[in-house]
């Protein structure tokens, strides 16, 4: 969100107050507390009112420093919190004051803060060398005046099921950190825009926008730079990043409300920065070895039954193309009934027997689900009666006709609702399903009420964490650690613990392959260890040359799935050479498996 209007001015309608003076500085065994004012204070009369900042710099671990900035601290504490590994009792290597500065060193990373009336200056150093920091007009509190806000809201549309809702919040806290000449910025989760993010505006708001837009299924408020540090903004709420775009030599990050919490994460190189980041947010689980092989899907809206499925599997075997996983997409359940965890018996009369026949061929088996319960689902009335769905402010169940007629959304903040949904997943495991595709999780409304009273706007991105965690833990409990695998589309901070994630809806063309590659690289620059995509593109049907090139790309990705929308993705539907190309790269990946898995 841009607030500046060139160097000297701010956007009309906003009042910006900047941290100007470290008026009071105190230290503890592991932190520096700064009481900062928006003006230089020369006498007591100047202390009567005005904007102030309470800022705490805490050494969390070697090379990790937490920064908590507060204007007003009395707000509701109802926002979901990322599941962070914060070690207790860590003591920094050094805290000391000299020459008008106070500094704290954790590992090879130091934060250094100027005291007194001679301007605002915060520097982050590695081995004594400054790598970034904030100075004049960096840390700031922003207020929108009433007239501007009223005018904005009077013309804003309220299509809040898909986009950010009408936002009556009118206060923001912003931090700005400097960039060096030539410094490049990466990350922010799955971003299909150019891989180097300099010059972009990035907003963390999970959306179902495909790979051809600046929207993302997996928004992560984390970036890292070629100067060997990363920043995690510690909120599930919407974060706006201006990456050398609002102010060319800075990254600005802004959150709505009265407080901003972020972590500065250093490292010897970018790999070490990511290690330190995942020490904090969680490590990717290692999926089963079988899942690294080739996956084949029924595709999305195609017509299929057991005979179709068997013909595909036999066709791959006849052409000597090794297949490890088979995926049943949406229509394993009856149309209009998603999600009910019930097989469509008109297409699959005896699901357990069919699954056993497929498993006997050495295949892992995956089924598609989502967290939306159609009004025609056998689960709908139970969910209404038990209070398992998100509710409208008036207490009624939130429903929409988008995706499934009359569908409701499972409220995973209700422990009983999570257990109820998990029981459906477990039923599939008992039949022989070994992996689950957890589709959707981005289309989460914000004018709803959660069981635990959580802020519904902050829950929009966080919802996916609870959804994927619920399903992953069923698989892990049933099959054991190291044997659980999702095929998930949405994610937030910590979602890397529940792999695998795929890139969502792409088109069957070269440009979409490039979009997908950028999305995967950005996601894996944000702490995710595994990434996949729809080989051949999801929308439309690829030409043979695109399909063959995508096979090479797909088999050199961590996970490799043939999947589409309206047509099958078996190679002989394209040309015979496609079979040769797919066979070559599938077997090549198989030869590399000892190295890859290690």
Secondary structure by P-SEA (a helix, b strand, c coil): cccccccccccccbbbbccccccbbbbcccbbbbbcccccccccccccccbbbbbbbbbccccbbbbbbbccccccccccccccccccccccccccccccccccccccbbbbbbcccccbbbbbbccccccccccccccbbbbbcaaaaaaaaacccccccccccccccccbbbbbbbbcccbbbbbccccccccccccbbbbccccccccccccccbbbccccccccbbbbcccccbbbbbcccccccbbbbbbcccbbbbbbbbcccaaaaaaaaaaacccccccccccccbbbbccccccccaaaaaaaaaaaaaacccccbbbbccccccccccccccccccccccaaaaaaaaaaabbbbbbbbcccccccccaaaaaaaaccbbbccccccccccccccbbbbbccccaaaaaaaaaaaaaaaaaccccccccccccccccccccccccccccccaaaaaaaaaaaaaaaaacccccccccccccccccccccccccccccccaaaaaaaaaaaaaaaaacccccccccccccccccaaaaaaaaaaaaacccccccccccccccccccaaaaaaaaaaaaaaaaacccccc
